[in-house]
Amino acid sequence: MKKITISAFALLISVSVLAQSSGTKTSVESTSVSISNSDHDYSVVATFSAAKSDRLKKLITQSLGSPNETREDICEWSHKSSYNVILRSGKLFIDMNKDKTAADLVKTFEHLGGEIRPALEGKK
């Protein structure tokens, strides 16, 4: 009877320890950058660690200047119907209509798009 009680107690402790350890969260950092470049449109969609948002804000500000609008954790750069850039914590959206954008600005966006992935991967 004593052995059964000890075994049951040991089992209870094991289950308790396993239950506590299974409650821990494992964080996996993933980065995704998708760039689409057609004759008429250019777009970038990126998801990344929120900690890298400031790095992207600095990169975009160097290319486009200060954001037109800033609220809470959202920065927006835009120009009429030409382009729209939205940066929020962990997400970036760029949409540009090439037909309504000057050629030199199209090149600026294409260059910026080429810098985004290395900046997020820490290679720059």
C-alpha positions as CSV (number, residue, x, y, z in Angstrom):
1,M,0.0,0.0,0.0
2,K,2.9,2.3,0.8
3,K,4.4,1.7,-2.6
4,I,1.1,2.5,-4.4
5,T,0.9,5.8,-2.4
6,I,4.5,6.7,-3.3
7,S,3.9,5.8,-6.9
8,A,0.7,7.9,-7.1
9,F,2.4,10.8,-5.4
10,A,5.4,10.6,-7.9
11,L,2.9,10.5,-10.8
12,L,1.1,13.5,-9.5
13,I,4.3,15.5,-9.2
14,S,5.4,14.4,-12.7
15,V,2.0,15.5,-14.2
16,S,2.2,18.8,-12.3
17,V,5.7,19.5,-13.7
18,L,4.8,18.6,-17.2
19,A,1.7,20.8,-17.0
20,Q,3.8,23.8,-15.9
21,S,6.4,23.3,-18.6
22,S,3.8,22.9,-21.4
23,G,2.5,26.4,-20.6
24,T,5.7,28.1,-21.7
25,K,5.5,29.9,-25.0
26,T,8.2,29.6,-27.7
27,S,8.6,32.6,-29.9
28,V,9.7,32.1,-33.5
29,E,10.6,35.2,-35.4
30,S,9.6,35.1,-39.0
31,T,10.0,37.7,-41.8
32,S,8.1,37.7,-45.0
33,V,8.6,40.2,-47.9
34,S,6.6,40.0,-51.1
35,I,7.4,42.5,-53.9
36,S,5.3,42.8,-57.1
37,N,6.5,44.9,-60.0
38,S,4.3,45.1,-63.1
39,D,4.1,47.6,-66.0
40,H,1.5,49.7,-64.1
41,D,1.8,48.9,-60.4
42,Y,4.5,48.3,-57.8
43,S,3.7,46.9,-54.4
44,V,5.5,45.5,-51.3
45,V,3.9,43.6,-48.4
46,A,6.1,42.7,-45.5
47,T,5.5,41.2,-42.1
48,F,8.3,41.1,-39.5
49,S,9.1,41.4,-35.8
50,A,7.6,44.6,-34.4
51,A,11.1,45.4,-33.0
52,K,12.3,46.1,-36.5
53,S,9.6,48.7,-37.3
54,D,11.9,51.6,-36.3
55,R,14.6,50.3,-38.6
56,L,12.1,50.4,-41.5
57,K,10.8,53.8,-40.6
58,K,14.3,55.2,-40.8
59,L,14.9,53.5,-44.1
60,I,11.6,54.8,-45.6
61,T,12.2,58.3,-44.2
62,Q,15.6,58.5,-45.8
63,S,13.9,57.8,-49.2
64,L,10.6,59.6,-48.9
65,G,11.0,62.1,-46.1
66,S,8.9,62.4,-43.0
67,P,5.5,60.6,-42.9
68,N,2.5,62.6,-44.0
69,E,0.6,61.2,-41.0
70,T,1.6,59.5,-37.8
71,R,-0.9,58.1,-35.3
72,E,-0.3,55.6,-32.5
73,D,2.0,53.0,-34.1
74,I,1.1,53.8,-37.7
75,C,3.1,56.0,-40.1
76,E,1.8,56.8,-43.5
77,W,3.5,58.3,-46.6
78,S,1.2,59.2,-49.5
79,H,0.8,61.4,-52.5
80,K,-2.7,61.8,-54.0
81,S,-3.4,58.7,-56.1
82,S,0.2,58.1,-56.9
83,Y,1.4,56.0,-53.9
84,N,0.5,55.0,-50.4
85,V,3.0,53.5,-47.8
86,I,1.7,52.3,-44.5
87,L,4.0,51.2,-41.8
88,R,2.6,49.8,-38.5
89,S,4.2,47.6,-35.9
90,G,5.3,44.5,-37.7
91,K,3.7,45.2,-41.0
92,L,4.5,47.3,-44.1
93,F,2.3,47.9,-47.2
94,I,3.5,49.9,-50.2
95,D,1.2,50.5,-53.2
96,M,2.2,52.6,-56.1
97,N,0.5,53.4,-59.4
98,K,3.4,53.8,-61.9
99,D,1.1,55.5,-64.4
100,K,0.5,58.4,-62.0
101,T,4.1,58.5,-60.6
102,A,7.2,60.3,-62.0
103,A,9.9,58.0,-63.4
104,D,12.5,59.1,-60.8
105,L,10.1,58.4,-58.0
106,V,9.4,54.9,-59.4
107,K,13.1,54.2,-59.3
108,T,13.2,55.5,-55.7
109,F,10.5,53.0,-54.7
110,E,12.2,50.1,-56.6
111,H,15.5,50.9,-54.8
112,L,13.7,51.1,-51.5
113,G,12.0,47.8,-52.1
114,G,15.4,46.2,-52.8
115,E,16.7,47.5,-49.4
116,I,13.7,46.3,-47.3
117,R,14.6,42.6,-47.2
118,P,18.3,43.0,-46.2
119,A,17.2,45.6,-43.6
120,L,14.8,43.2,-42.0
121,E,17.2,40.3,-42.2
122,G,19.9,42.5,-40.5
123,K,22.2,42.3,-43.5
124,K,22.4,46.1,-43.8
